[in-house]
């Protein structure tokens, strides 16, 4: 039974099992990434010869307004939507996990639907809604709330707000589900004890739910940070990164420089910088993961 | 006190119904616009329900825009990508959970580290590699990078921990090979995990946009998200057709949420809360 073949297949099994992941990872992620580092030091537009230019691209990057603007835009959009989204998600989750709430299954599904439906589809419908002659402006004007259409997509700040509204619409349900999961793991006896002591619903939310959810909320925040910096499809369709670069994100910049302007070298430099930002953020995420255990 | 509670809960319910209406509005507007004539899209006053339903918007997508192919392409990439990723992730997750082997810690560390390289930062060279391999404008080019998922490995590893060692040992005593152990013992136990993770992968793949839009070119090779976007053209964009395409793209996802919501919610919370 314990023949040579059996021992061989037993010894190699774990390696054979992890091999597919590593082969695919090396070919489709790691090698391209290393190649990307190399390209970031060249001035390359897709032709045969790649000229080595040292740190030139990095100098351009650091002095380039577009790049800093894209980082700033991400931060602004983050500040605009994350507090609103997490607050909404927290309210949804705490109401939907309480015993007196009706139709919780229905509401949970409704709020989650935007997250699993196509970003492209949703971005296009928001384009129709936010258009200067779109439904939202028409309804507001016909109701006499405003007299001039609001330039939802045409001025920098409104464009950022519109992108933020779209992101809140898509991601509130997702965060609500994560928070619901956390709330269900809080022991019911804590709330019962609080009720016996005469604490109101709001008090037990403040003193039991919130402290227990602190880590999870931090986790959601970090996830949102990663999400904001890699935001692409929403501004790509809704605002095309404009007006005046106001909603251009780092990933949009990579896309534009590499596949539209064919500045492959410079695009790689942005990619590497983008990687560094994302790495710092993921390290924060891993730390939170570890503390959770 | 009790009465106050009751009125409060009714008020909250009403507010939630209003919010639900707000959350559903874009979908209703999408459906309404998908049945309009192009001239009715921005009509003032707004048209809520078009006088005549322009079903030809939908048929036009199939006859002129290859939407038949597009749907098949999307299904093919989503199903193949999902099945492949589940297979590879569960194999690796099983190995990390149930075997002791030299280099295990290092390899697992690499899986962790792989999380830190976002796809976007190796997009440029990957495009060059694809050009040399002839994967541009090829559906396999969409599928291949999706087959690795560090998140999937974590998830499967976590789930494999619950497989009892005695079960594996007993099978080995009977001379069962490790491959057979995976297929006959582990895989059946993992079915609920396959369901939860598989739905998440499927949804992501179906809605995937950035990379497919970079490599797919021909109209009959597109996946649905890219196909919808390809309808946008200069000044005279046919928004009614875009909305029809959007309706087609969200219908399967609505079916998914109504059938599998338990698995989706379980998958999301297990994957992140327990880490």
Interface residues (C-beta under 8 A of the other chain):
Chain A: X1 X6 X9 X10 X13 X14 X15 X17 X18 X20 X21 X22 X24 X25 X28 X29 X30 X31 X32 X33 X35 X36 X39 X95 X100 X101 X102 X103 X106 X107 X108 X109 X110 X111 X112 X113 X114 X116 X117 X118 X119 X120 X121 X122 X124 X125 X126 X127 X128 X129 X131 X133 X134 X135 X138 X139 X142 X169 X174 X177 X178 X180 X181 X182 X185 X216 X219 X223 X230 X232 X233 X237 X251 X254 X255 X258 X259 X264 X267 X268 X271 X272 X274 X275 X278 X279 X282 X283 X286 X289 X292 X293
Chain B: X5 X9 X12 X13 X16 X19 X20 X23 X24 X26 X27 X29 X30 X33 X41 X42 X44 X45 X46 X88 X89 X91 X92 X94 X95 X96 X99 X101 X104 X107 X110 X111 X112 X114 X115 X116 X117 X118 X119 X120 X121 X122 X123 X124 X125 X126 X127 X128 X129 X144 X145 X147 X148 X153 X172 X175 X177 X178 X179 X182 X203 X206 X207 X209 X210 X214 X224 X225 X228 X229 X232 X239 X242 X243 X245 X246 X247 X249 X250 X253 X254 X256 X257 X258 X261 X264 X265 X268 X269 X270 X272 X273 X275
